[in-house]
Amino acid sequence: MRSLPWTAIDFAPGTVRLDDRKGHVDRVVSLSPDVATALRQWQGLQAAAAQYVFPSRVPCRGKTSLTARHMRNRMACYLQLAGSAGTYSPPSLRHTFATQRLKAGAALEVVKALLGHRSIQAPLRSTPLYDRTKRAQYDQAMAEGEKRHRLQGR
């Protein structure tokens, strides 16, 4: 989201429209209330003419948004300041997001859509399915099956 324009954010419903992003998939994602609040505050601190949510202080090759390299460098700097010994990158944030959603019981199809993947196989390659998640999905499917069975009177 390094080149995210302010026009992509719709604060009324709390959504962001991401056009032609990872996998060349367009999608609309929801903002949590705390992220929406933080973005409103950030917007108020920026110059009125700011086109991008994350503008570059020094335009590079005509781009006024952050470059991928700048994002990686900033993340590495902040991780070092936080005392983190791990090696992380912006893609690792996506991986963590997907893993947390699956651990919380989100369906794989939903995680696929949230990440903007076309194939259900893509999130499976980078995100482990935990036993607790598998069990919860199994129990949910079994409960639905039993409910339908009872409604049919069998």
TIKOLZA-518581 format. One record per residue (C-alpha): residue number from 1; x, y, z. Coordinates in steps of 0.001 Angstrom, whole numbers, plus 524288, in hexadecimal, padded with zeros to 5 digits. Each point is the difference from the previous one (the first is absolute). Example, Ala and Ser with C-alpha at 12.3 -4.5 7.8 and 13.67 -1.06 7.14 Angstrom:
<node><i>1</i><u>8300C</u><v>7EE6C</v><w>81E78</w></node>
<node><i>2</i><u>8055A</u><v>80D70</v><w>7FD6C</w></node>
//
This chain:
<node><i>1</i><u>80000</u><v>80000</v><w>80000</w></node>
<node><i>2</i><u>80BBE</u><v>808AF</v><w>7FE37</w></node>
<node><i>3</i><u>7F9C3</u><v>8073D</v><w>7F49E</w></node>
<node><i>4</i><u>7F27E</u><v>800EC</v><w>805F7</w></node>
<node><i>5</i><u>7F923</u><v>80C8B</v><w>7FC0A</w></node>
<node><i>6</i><u>7F70F</u><v>806C3</v><w>809A9</w></node>
<node><i>7</i><u>7F50C</u><v>7FEB5</v><w>7F5F6</w></node>
<node><i>8</i><u>80028</u><v>7F130</v><w>8021D</w></node>
<node><i>9</i><u>7FB69</u><v>80191</v><w>80E12</w></node>
<node><i>10</i><u>7F18D</u><v>80160</v><w>802DA</w></node>
<node><i>11</i><u>7FED3</u><v>8037E</v><w>80E54</w></node>
<node><i>12</i><u>7F109</u><v>7FF29</v><w>8004E</w></node>
<node><i>13</i><u>7FF53</u><v>7F125</v><w>7FEC7</w></node>
<node><i>14</i><u>80E12</u><v>7FE57</v><w>80484</w></node>
<node><i>15</i><u>80571</u><v>7F9E3</v><w>7F3A5</w></node>
<node><i>16</i><u>80BA4</u><v>8010A</v><w>7F6F8</w></node>
<node><i>17</i><u>7FF4D</u><v>7FCCB</v><w>7F18F</w></node>
<node><i>18</i><u>80C6B</u><v>7F976</v><w>7FB41</w></node>
<node><i>19</i><u>800EB</u><v>7FFEB</v><w>7F140</w></node>
<node><i>20</i><u>8092E</u><v>7F71E</v><w>7F87B</w></node>
<node><i>21</i><u>807D4</u><v>7FBC0</v><w>80BDB</w></node>
<node><i>22</i><u>806B9</u><v>7F327</v><w>8030C</w></node>
<node><i>23</i><u>7FC08</u><v>7F60A</v><w>7F5DC</w></node>
<node><i>24</i><u>7F9C1</u><v>80AE9</v><w>7F7E8</w></node>
<node><i>25</i><u>7F390</u><v>7FE6D</v><w>807DD</w></node>
<node><i>26</i><u>7F71B</u><v>80B5C</v><w>8039F</w></node>
<node><i>27</i><u>7F9B6</u><v>7FF32</v><w>80D51</w></node>
<node><i>28</i><u>7F9A4</u><v>807C2</v><w>80AD4</w></node>
<node><i>29</i><u>8050B</u><v>7FDE8</v><w>80DC7</w></node>
<node><i>30</i><u>7FA39</u><v>80464</v><w>80CD1</w></node>
<node><i>31</i><u>806E5</u><v>808CE</v><w>8099C</w></node>
<node><i>32</i><u>7FF42</u><v>7FD4C</v><w>80E73</w></node>
<node><i>33</i><u>7FAE2</u><v>80BCA</v><w>8078F</w></node>
<node><i>34</i><u>80D44</u><v>802AB</v><w>80632</w></node>
<node><i>35</i><u>806CB</u><v>7FFF4</v><w>7F2BC</w></node>
<node><i>36</i><u>7F5AB</u><v>8091D</v><w>7FA64</w></node>
<node><i>37</i><u>80215</u><v>80946</v><w>80B6F</w></node>
<node><i>38</i><u>80EBD</u><v>7FF99</v><w>7FE47</w></node>
<node><i>39</i><u>7FEAA</u><v>802B1</v><w>7F16D</w></node>
<node><i>40</i><u>7F726</u><v>80BAA</v><w>80284</w></node>
<node><i>41</i><u>80A07</u><v>8055B</v><w>80988</w></node>
<node><i>42</i><u>80B03</u><v>7FD85</v><w>7F653</w></node>
<node><i>43</i><u>7F85F</u><v>806B7</v><w>7F539</w></node>
<node><i>44</i><u>7FE4B</u><v>80BE3</v><w>808C3</w></node>
<node><i>45</i><u>80EBD</u><v>800C8</v><w>80211</w></node>
<node><i>46</i><u>8034B</u><v>7FF7C</v><w>7F188</w></node>
<node><i>47</i><u>80045</u><v>80B4F</v><w>7F69C</w></node>
<node><i>48</i><u>7F2D3</u><v>8025E</v><w>7F9A7</w></node>
<node><i>49</i><u>8059C</u><v>7FCBD</v><w>7F298</w></node>
<node><i>50</i><u>80545</u><v>7F29B</v><w>80405</w></node>
<node><i>51</i><u>7FBCA</u><v>7F626</v><w>7F5D8</w></node>
<node><i>52</i><u>804DC</u><v>7F3C2</v><w>806E8</w></node>
<node><i>53</i><u>7FD95</u><v>7FAA7</v><w>80D8C</w></node>
<node><i>54</i><u>80E91</u><v>7FD20</v><w>80110</w></node>
<node><i>55</i><u>806DE</u><v>80AAA</v><w>7F844</w></node>
<node><i>56</i><u>80E81</u><v>8002D</v><w>7FD9E</w></node>
<node><i>57</i><u>807B4</u><v>80B51</v><w>805AE</w></node>
<node><i>58</i><u>80937</u><v>7FF2B</v><w>7F476</w></node>
<node><i>59</i><u>7F963</u><v>7FC6F</v><w>7F31F</w></node>
<node><i>60</i><u>80742</u><v>7F545</v><w>7F8DD</w></node>
<node><i>61</i><u>7FF3A</u><v>7FEFD</v><w>7F129</w></node>
<node><i>62</i><u>7F3B8</u><v>80849</v><w>7FFEC</w></node>
<node><i>63</i><u>7F8FF</u><v>7F7C6</v><w>80A54</w></node>
<node><i>64</i><u>7FA6F</u><v>8076B</v><w>80B79</w></node>
<node><i>65</i><u>7FC1B</u><v>7F3D7</v><w>807AB</w></node>
<node><i>66</i><u>80932</u><v>7F753</v><w>807AD</w></node>
<node><i>67</i><u>807E7</u><v>7F626</v><w>7F85E</w></node>
<node><i>68</i><u>80097</u><v>7F1A0</v><w>803C4</w></node>
<node><i>69</i><u>80E2B</u><v>801B0</v><w>803FC</w></node>
<node><i>70</i><u>7FCB8</u><v>80B81</v><w>808C5</w></node>
<node><i>71</i><u>7F530</u><v>7F81A</v><w>8068C</w></node>
<node><i>72</i><u>80959</u><v>7F49F</v><w>80295</w></node>
<node><i>73</i><u>80A63</u><v>80948</v><w>8054E</w></node>
<node><i>74</i><u>7F652</u><v>806EC</v><w>808FF</w></node>
<node><i>75</i><u>7FADD</u><v>7F30B</v><w>80500</w></node>
<node><i>76</i><u>80DD8</u><v>7FB22</v><w>802B1</w></node>
<node><i>77</i><u>80320</u><v>80C9F</v><w>80739</w></node>
<node><i>78</i><u>7F3D4</u><v>7FF3D</v><w>80888</w></node>
<node><i>79</i><u>8024E</u><v>7F19E</v><w>802F0</w></node>
<node><i>80</i><u>80DD4</u><v>80337</v><w>80441</w></node>
<node><i>81</i><u>7FB14</u><v>80B0F</v><w>808A2</w></node>
<node><i>82</i><u>7F62C</u><v>7F687</v><w>80603</w></node>
<node><i>83</i><u>80AF5</u><v>7F670</v><w>802E2</w></node>
<node><i>84</i><u>7FABD</u><v>7F569</v><w>7F711</w></node>
<node><i>85</i><u>80A14</u><v>7F5C5</v><w>7FC76</w></node>
<node><i>86</i><u>7F7FA</u><v>7F9FB</v><w>7F50D</w></node>
<node><i>87</i><u>800E7</u><v>80297</v><w>7F18C</w></node>
<node><i>88</i><u>7F2F3</u><v>80526</v><w>7FB6A</w></node>
<node><i>89</i><u>7FB11</u><v>80676</v><w>7F3B0</w></node>
<node><i>90</i><u>7F319</u><v>805D5</v><w>7FB5F</w></node>
<node><i>91</i><u>7FBE2</u><v>7F2BA</v><w>7FA57</w></node>
<node><i>92</i><u>801DA</u><v>7FA03</v><w>80D76</w></node>
<node><i>93</i><u>7F543</u><v>80938</v><w>804C7</w></node>
<node><i>94</i><u>7F6B2</u><v>7FA0B</v><w>7F5FF</w></node>
<node><i>95</i><u>803FF</u><v>7F261</v><w>8046B</w></node>
<node><i>96</i><u>7FD93</u><v>8037C</v><w>80E41</w></node>
<node><i>97</i><u>7F2D2</u><v>805FD</v><w>7FC9E</w></node>
<node><i>98</i><u>7FBE0</u><v>7F3B2</v><w>7F8AD</w></node>
<node><i>99</i><u>804C5</u><v>7F6FE</v><w>80ABF</w></node>
<node><i>100</i><u>7F8C3</u><v>807AC</v><w>80A7B</w></node>
<node><i>101</i><u>7F35C</u><v>7FFDD</v><w>7F821</w></node>
<node><i>102</i><u>800D2</u><v>7F14A</v><w>7FE1A</w></node>
<node><i>103</i><u>80334</u><v>7FDB0</v><w>80E4D</w></node>
<node><i>104</i><u>7F415</u><v>80832</v><w>8038B</w></node>
<node><i>105</i><u>7F783</u><v>7F6F0</v><w>7F7DF</w></node>
<node><i>106</i><u>7FE69</u><v>807A7</v><w>7F360</w></node>
<node><i>107</i><u>7FCD4</u><v>7F7B3</v><w>7F439</w></node>
<node><i>108</i><u>80B0D</u><v>7FE01</v><w>7F65E</w></node>
<node><i>109</i><u>7F7A5</u><v>80600</v><w>7F535</w></node>
<node><i>110</i><u>7FEB1</u><v>80C74</v><w>80804</w></node>
<node><i>111</i><u>80EA2</u><v>800B6</v><w>80298</w></node>
<node><i>112</i><u>80264</u><v>7FDE3</v><w>7F178</w></node>
<node><i>113</i><u>7F726</u><v>80B74</v><w>7FCBA</w></node>
<node><i>114</i><u>805D1</u><v>808D0</v><w>80A7F</w></node>
<node><i>115</i><u>80DA5</u><v>7FD95</v><w>7FAC3</w></node>
<node><i>116</i><u>7FBBA</u><v>80204</v><w>7F1FB</w></node>
<node><i>117</i><u>803DA</u><v>7F27D</v><w>7FB52</w></node>
<node><i>118</i><u>7F93E</u><v>7FA01</v><w>7F448</w></node>
<node><i>119</i><u>802E7</u><v>7F213</v><w>803F0</w></node>
<node><i>120</i><u>7FC99</u><v>7F963</v><w>80CCF</w></node>
<node><i>121</i><u>80D5C</u><v>7F972</v><w>7FF27</w></node>
<node><i>122</i><u>8078F</u><v>80CC4</v><w>801AA</w></node>
<node><i>123</i><u>7FCD1</u><v>80256</v><w>80E62</w></node>
<node><i>124</i><u>801E7</u><v>7F18D</v><w>802CA</w></node>
<node><i>125</i><u>80E16</u><v>8009E</v><w>7FB53</w></node>
<node><i>126</i><u>803C8</u><v>80A6C</v><w>809CC</w></node>
<node><i>127</i><u>7F690</u><v>7FE0A</v><w>80B3E</w></node>
<node><i>128</i><u>7FF8F</u><v>7F3F6</v><w>808A0</w></node>
<node><i>129</i><u>7F2E1</u><v>7FA88</v><w>80409</w></node>
<node><i>130</i><u>8000E</u><v>7FDD7</v><w>80E8D</w></node>
<node><i>131</i><u>7F973</u><v>7F461</v><w>8067E</w></node>
<node><i>132</i><u>7F724</u><v>80901</v><w>807D4</w></node>
<node><i>133</i><u>7FB5F</u><v>806AE</v><w>7F37A</w></node>
<node><i>134</i><u>7FDBB</u><v>7F30A</v><w>7F921</w></node>
<node><i>135</i><u>7F86E</u><v>7FAEE</v><w>80BC1</w></node>
<node><i>136</i><u>7F791</u><v>80C2B</v><w>800D2</w></node>
<node><i>137</i><u>7FCAC</u><v>7FF30</v><w>7F187</w></node>
<node><i>138</i><u>7FD1D</u><v>7F180</v><w>8014D</w></node>
<node><i>139</i><u>7F727</u><v>80225</v><w>80BD4</w></node>
<node><i>140</i><u>7F8DF</u><v>80AF2</v><w>7F8FF</w></node>
<node><i>141</i><u>7FDAF</u><v>7F79F</v><w>7F3E8</w></node>
<node><i>142</i><u>7FB50</u><v>7F494</v><w>8084C</w></node>
<node><i>143</i><u>7F6A1</u><v>808B1</v><w>807A4</w></node>
<node><i>144</i><u>7FA53</u><v>80549</v><w>7F355</w></node>
<node><i>145</i><u>7FE66</u><v>7F22F</v><w>7FABE</w></node>
<node><i>146</i><u>7F920</u><v>7FB79</v><w>80C5E</w></node>
<node><i>147</i><u>7F72C</u><v>80BF5</v><w>7FFB9</w></node>
<node><i>148</i><u>7FBE4</u><v>7FD3D</v><w>7F1EA</w></node>
<node><i>149</i><u>7FE13</u><v>7F1C1</v><w>80352</w></node>
<node><i>150</i><u>7F6E7</u><v>80371</v><w>80B68</w></node>
<node><i>151</i><u>7F85F</u><v>809BF</v><w>7F7B2</w></node>
<node><i>152</i><u>7FD9C</u><v>7F589</v><w>7F5D3</w></node>
<node><i>153</i><u>7FA6E</u><v>7F74F</v><w>80AB6</w></node>
<node><i>154</i><u>8091D</u><v>7F4C2</v><w>7FE0D</w></node>
//
